[in-house]
Amino acid sequence: YKTPNAIDIGVNGATVVATHSGTATLGQEGCGSKYVIIASSCGSVPFQSYYGHLGAILIKNGQNVTVGQTIAISDDTGNTGNPATRCSTGPHLHFQFFPTTNTIPATQKPYLKRNIPIGCTNLPGNMCN
């Protein structure tokens, strides 16, 4: 997945934690990639984070999770070995926020090539779930 609001982090078997609190939805892409989506809001602005290519998912569908809670283990799900059908070319975590708006803060770390949203913050006037 090449999207401007996502990063791929090359890890295998790493613990994946929630970057914000919210309600989890579990699923599997057509290519076989297992994922978790966490839905939340900043005040009245809804947003979701997506964690893809997971091996073991350690939470349940519909479960409320808290920031920092372990939700999964990274893997290479979605790598079918067939270039025509695979959605992964090696072990990594696909991490994404959507939808991204000007009301969702973004940050850029020295090791990232572009800004990525960081979700809800406790800035004045920015209510967090």
N, C-alpha and C positions, 0 to 999 in steps of 0.2 A: 504494500500500500504506500504510494508516494503521495502524501498530502502535505500542505504547508503547515498544518497544525499538529503534526505528529513527529515522533522520533523513533528510531529503531536502536535499541541498546543491545549490543552483542554480549549476551550472557546465556549460560546453560545451567539449569538446576539452581538458579538463584531464587531467594525468597522475594516475593512481590508483595508490597504493602499498599494499602489505600492511601492516595495522596490527599483525600478529603473524606469527610463523613457523608453518608448517603445510603441509598437503597440499591442493592446489587441485583443485576439481571445476568444470568449465565446463558451461554449459547455456544453454538458451533457453526462456523462459516461453511459454505458449500465445499470448500477445498479441504476441510477437516480441522482448521485452526480453532482451538477452544479459546473462548474469551470471557471476560467479565466486564460489564458496564456498570459504573456507579453513577447514579443520578442524584443531583442535589440542586441547590439554588443559592444565589447571593441575593438576599432580599427577595425581590420578585423576578429575578433573572435566572431561569433554569439553565443548567449545564450538565454535561456528562463527561466522565473520563472512561477511556477504553484501554483495556490491557489484553493484548492478543498473543497468540502462539504459546498458550499455557499448557503445561503437562498435567499437573495435579491442581484442581481447584478445591480450595479448603473451606469454602463457605457455601451456603445454600441459596438457591434462587429466592429472591424477595427478602433476604436477610438485610437488616440494618447493620452497617459497618461504621467504624470510627477511623479517623485519620491515624495512620501508622499501624493499623491492624493487618496482620498477615492474611492475604486473600488467596494466594496461589504460589506455584513453583513454575519458573520459566522453563521453556522447552523449545521444540522445533515442530510443533503440530502444524499441519498445513503443508509440510514438505512431502509431497506425494512421490517425488523422484521423477515426475514427468513434467518437463518445462511448460507444457501446454495447460496443465491443471494445478500446478502448485502455487501457493501464495506465500511460501517461505523458502528461502534458499540456504538456510542455516539457522542454528540456534540463536534466538534473540527475543527480546520483549518489544512488541509494538505498543507504544504509549501515545495516546491522543486525547485531546480535549475537543468537544464540539457542543453546540455551535460556539464559535469564538466571536465575541463582540468586544467593543471598546470597554465594556463594563467588567470584563473578566481580565484581571491583571496578568501580565506576561513577564517572563524573566529570561535572561540569557546568561548562561554559565560560560566560563572560558572555553570549555571543551565542546560546546554546542555550536553549530553553524548558523542557527537562527533562533529568534525568540520563540518560546513555547509558553502557552498559557499555564498558569499555576493554580487557577481556580480561586476560590473564595479566600479573602484575607480579612483580617480584623482592622482594616483601615477605617478611619472615621467615615460614617455614612455607608459603610459596606457591611450589611448584616450577613452573618454566616449561619448556615445550618449546622 
